[in-house]
Each structure stands twice: as C-alpha cells, then as structure tokens.
Amino acid sequence: MRRVVRGVAYALLPAEVVLAVCLVAGVRIPGAVVVAAEVAVLALVGAEVVVFVRLRRRGLTRRQAVYELVPEPVVRLVGHELRLMVSLVRWVARRPQGVGGAGVEAFGHARDQAAYMYGFLFVCVVETAGMSYLLASWPVVHAVVLVLDVYTVLFVLGLHAASVTRPHVVDGDAVRVRQGAHVDVVIPLERISAVRHELLFSHEKEEGVLNLAVASQTSVTIELSEAVTAVRLLGKRYPVLLVRCHADDARGFVDAVRRALTQERTGPSPVPGPPA
C-alpha cells in the first residue's frame, strides 16, 4: 500500500503546485476542480497516517516509518530547512549545538564567511523592498512574493547561524567536523593518523577526500588510517580518508586534536598501589 500512496503523492503534489500557480496568476478555475483537489490532498494525508500507524505497529521507529513513506532526499531537505530555523533561535540565545560536557573544546569556523554572507543578506533585503514596491498594485502576487522574499532572508541568515552555532568539536573520543547544517562527520580518534595546519585555497574533487572550505579556504588537514562515512545533503554516503576543513583558530584546533590523540594513545597513568 505504501507504494501506491507514494505514487499518488508523486502525481498529486505537482498538480497541486500547478493549481496554486494558476490561482495566483488569476486563471479562472471551476470551483469543483479546486474542491476535488483539496479533497484528494486530505485523502492522501489520511492514507499516509494510516500507513504510518501500521508501520509503527510492525516495530519500525518513527524515522524508519517516515523513510518508508517519504523519499530520503525529501526528508533530508525538510530536515535541513528545520535545522536552519532552529539555528536562528540558537544564535539569538547564544547556545551552540553539541558543545556541552566536560573536556569538550569547540572551534568556530564562521568568521571568515561573515562579510560575504552579510553582503548577500543586504542584497536580499534590497530585493525584497524593491519587489514589494513594484508589485503593490497586484495584492495577491505581492503577498506571495513577499512571503518568499522574507523566507529567503531568513534562509540566508539561517545558513550563517548554522555555521556559528555548529562549531568543530574535540573531545576525549572523537573529532567532530561540521559545516553549516548539512555536514556533520564524527571521526574517532583511533582512526586519525595525522593532523596538521595547512592553508589551501584551491581544492580539486578527489575520491575519498572531504573538503569543507569556508570562504574558499581550508586550514586544517586530517589524515585517516581507516575511512569514515560522510553523508551528502540528499543522503548519498561515501567513504572519506582525508578531511580538509577550516577553523577560525586553526592552530589551536590542531593542537587540541593532537592533545586528544596523545591522551587516547598513552591512556591514563596507573594508580599506584598501597605501600607494602
């Protein structure tokens, strides 16, 4: 049944988008067609709920049930949008994500991108004001474009907020390298063979290499003895043996990783026994 539901969704949702565009453009559509489209959407939602409940009763987790109903790229895109909005709240509250706990060191990587992100944001605000003025005589189109423009402004802010609130993290077990809300790779310390400060401004696509450039630069290179799995925005997974990333304090980041490696490889000093 879930294949039928997914097939209906593939056919119905594009048709709903076309219908909405026609309504905004002022095309006269019979009321019966509009009502039928809305009833079909409600029926689809009801069918999705029924299938979701059945999958849950079979023992699937919520995430697994959602992936059975919705393609993974769609789920990941929606999740990315939600993380951007949450990042805005965290940015305002000054609560970075994943940096709590004893012995955890965080290293930001958003400073060098701030100038062009704010510049892009300024352009979006100017475009929003200009379109609002030009479309003032078409109220419906004006409202739709205004909503899209305001969301674009929030989206750009969210991109920067995600970088600010998701720094790289070093703890006693792993190094966590991140970029915005779409890349989050955990590297166990035992898999790191070397780490160094290395400033690069050009990055060719290579098999097994993850380049997390900020403002077209990386400043830290991490070599691995065993591959870790990285996940692209739409869900594609691939092995990584070399990670290049950027940190505002690149040398401090490298030193922190080396200290963690030393502690992990030497282990704690043995506790002396009682005197004989």
C-alpha positions in Angstrom: 0.0 0.0 0.0 2.8 2.4 0.8 4.0 2.2 -2.9 0.5 3.2 -4.0 0.5 6.1 -1.6 3.9 7.3 -2.7 2.9 7.0 -6.4 -0.3 9.1 -5.7 1.8 11.7 -3.9 4.2 12.0 -6.8 1.3 12.7 -9.1 -0.8 14.8 -6.8 1.7 17.2 -5.3 3.0 18.6 -8.7 -0.6 19.0 -9.8 -1.4 20.9 -6.6 1.6 23.3 -7.3 0.3 23.9 -10.8 -3.1 24.7 -9.4 -1.7 27.1 -6.9 0.3 28.9 -9.6 -2.8 29.2 -11.8 -4.8 30.7 -8.9 -2.1 33.2 -8.0 -1.9 34.2 -11.7 -5.6 34.9 -11.8 -6.6 32.0 -14.0 -10.3 31.1 -13.5 -10.6 27.6 -12.3 -14.0 25.9 -11.7 -14.8 25.6 -8.0 -15.4 21.9 -8.4 -11.8 21.3 -9.6 -10.5 23.2 -6.6 -12.7 21.3 -4.2 -11.7 18.0 -5.8 -8.0 18.8 -5.5 -8.3 19.7 -1.8 -10.3 16.5 -1.1 -7.6 14.5 -2.8 -4.9 16.1 -0.7 -6.9 15.4 2.5 -7.4 11.7 1.4 -3.7 11.4 0.7 -2.8 12.8 4.1 -5.2 10.3 5.7 -3.7 7.4 3.8 -0.2 8.5 4.9 -1.3 8.5 8.5 -2.9 5.0 8.2 0.2 3.6 6.7 2.5 5.3 9.2 0.5 3.8 12.1 0.7 0.3 10.5 4.5 0.6 10.1 4.9 1.7 13.7 2.9 -1.4 14.8 5.3 -3.6 12.9 8.1 -2.4 15.1 9.6 0.4 12.9 10.9 3.5 14.6 9.4 6.9 13.7 12.4 7.7 11.5 12.2 4.3 9.7 8.5 4.7 9.1 8.9 8.2 7.7 11.6 7.0 5.3 9.3 4.2 4.2 6.7 6.8 3.2 8.8 9.7 2.0 11.9 9.6 -0.2 15.1 10.2 1.8 16.2 13.3 -0.2 12.8 15.0 0.6 13.2 14.1 4.3 16.7 15.4 4.4 15.9 18.7 2.6 13.0 19.4 5.0 15.2 18.5 8.0 17.9 20.9 6.7 15.4 23.7 6.5 14.2 23.0 10.0 17.8 22.9 11.3 18.4 26.3 9.8 15.4 27.8 11.6 16.5 26.2 14.9 19.9 27.6 14.3 18.5 31.1 14.2 17.0 30.6 17.7 20.2 29.1 19.0 22.2 32.0 17.6 19.9 34.6 19.3 20.1 32.6 22.5 23.9 32.0 22.2 23.5 28.3 22.7 25.8 26.4 20.3 24.8 22.8 19.5 26.8 19.8 20.7 29.4 21.6 22.8 28.3 20.7 26.3 30.2 18.3 28.6 33.4 18.3 30.5 36.6 18.2 28.4 34.9 19.3 25.2 36.6 22.0 23.1 34.8 23.9 20.4 36.3 25.8 17.5 34.3 28.1 15.3 34.6 28.3 11.6 32.2 31.1 10.5 34.2 34.2 11.0 35.8 34.4 7.5 32.4 33.9 5.7 30.6 36.6 7.7 31.4 39.5 5.4 30.0 38.0 2.2 27.1 36.4 4.0 26.0 39.8 5.3 26.6 41.3 1.9 24.3 38.6 0.3 21.8 39.3 3.0 21.8 43.0 2.2 21.1 42.3 -1.5 18.2 40.0 -0.5 16.7 42.8 1.8 17.0 45.4 -1.1 15.4 42.9 -3.5 12.5 42.3 -1.0 11.9 46.1 -0.7 12.1 46.6 -4.4 9.7 43.8 -5.3 7.3 44.9 -2.6 7.2 48.4 -4.2 6.9 47.1 -7.8 4.1 44.6 -7.0 2.0 46.9 -4.8 -0.8 47.1 -7.5 -1.2 43.3 -7.5 -2.1 42.4 -3.9 -2.2 38.6 -4.4 1.1 38.4 -6.2 2.6 41.0 -3.8 1.7 38.8 -0.8 3.1 35.6 -2.3 6.4 37.2 -3.4 6.7 39.0 -0.1 6.4 35.7 1.8 9.0 34.1 -0.5 11.4 37.1 -0.1 11.1 37.2 3.7 11.7 33.4 3.8 14.8 33.9 1.6 16.2 36.5 4.1 15.6 34.1 6.9 17.2 31.3 4.9 20.4 33.3 4.3 20.5 34.2 8.0 19.9 30.6 8.9 22.9 29.5 6.7 25.2 31.8 8.7 23.6 31.0 12.0 24.1 27.2 11.4 27.8 27.8 10.9 28.0 29.9 14.0 26.1 27.5 16.3 27.7 24.3 14.9 31.5 24.6 15.6 34.0 21.8 15.2 34.3 19.8 18.5 37.2 17.9 20.0 36.6 15.6 23.0 38.2 12.5 24.5 36.7 10.1 22.0 36.4 11.8 18.6 36.7 14.9 16.5 33.5 16.3 15.1 33.9 18.4 11.9 30.9 20.3 10.6 29.8 22.8 8.0 26.5 24.6 8.4 23.6 22.4 9.0 24.3 19.9 6.2 27.7 18.3 7.1 28.4 16.6 10.4 31.1 14.0 10.4 32.4 12.2 13.6 35.9 10.9 13.4 37.0 8.5 16.1 40.4 9.4 17.5 41.8 5.9 16.8 41.3 6.5 13.1 43.3 9.7 12.9 46.9 9.1 11.7 48.0 12.7 11.3 46.7 16.3 11.7 48.4 19.5 10.6 47.8 23.1 9.9 47.7 23.6 6.1 46.3 26.7 4.4 44.8 25.8 1.0 42.8 28.0 -1.4 42.2 25.5 -4.2 40.5 22.1 -3.9 40.1 19.6 -6.7 37.5 16.9 -6.4 39.2 13.7 -5.3 37.9 10.3 -4.3 37.9 9.8 -0.6 38.6 13.5 0.2 36.1 15.7 2.1 36.8 19.5 1.6 34.8 21.7 3.9 36.0 25.1 2.6 34.9 28.4 4.2 35.4 31.5 2.0 37.2 29.2 -0.5 39.9 28.1 2.1 40.8 25.2 4.4 43.4 25.5 7.1 43.4 22.1 8.8 44.1 18.7 7.2 43.2 15.4 8.9 44.6 12.2 7.5 42.8 8.9 8.5 44.1 5.4 8.7 40.6 4.0 8.3 37.7 5.5 6.4 34.7 7.2 8.0 31.4 7.7 6.2 30.3 11.1 5.2 26.7 11.9 4.1 25.8 14.5 1.4 22.8 16.8 1.7 20.5 14.5 -0.2 21.6 11.3 1.6 24.4 9.9 -0.6 27.0 8.2 1.5 30.7 7.8 0.6 34.0 6.8 2.4 36.5 9.5 3.4 40.2 9.1 4.2 41.2 12.7 4.1 39.4 15.7 5.6 40.2 19.3 5.0 38.3 21.9 7.0 38.7 25.5 8.2 38.7 26.9 11.7 39.0 30.4 12.9 41.8 29.3 15.3 43.3 26.6 13.1 46.5 26.2 15.1 44.5 25.9 18.3 42.3 23.3 16.7 45.3 21.2 15.5 46.9 21.4 19.0 43.6 20.3 20.6 43.4 17.3 18.3 47.0 16.4 19.0 46.5 16.6 22.7 43.4 14.3 22.4 45.4 11.9 20.3 48.2 11.8 22.9 45.8 11.2 25.8 44.0 8.5 23.8 47.1 6.6 22.8 49.0 6.8 26.1 46.0 6.3 28.3 45.7 7.4 32.0 48.6 6.8 34.3 48.2 3.7 36.5 47.1 4.4 40.1 50.0 3.4 42.4 49.1 0.6 44.8 49.4 0.8 48.6 52.8 0.6 50.1 54.0 -2.9 51.1 
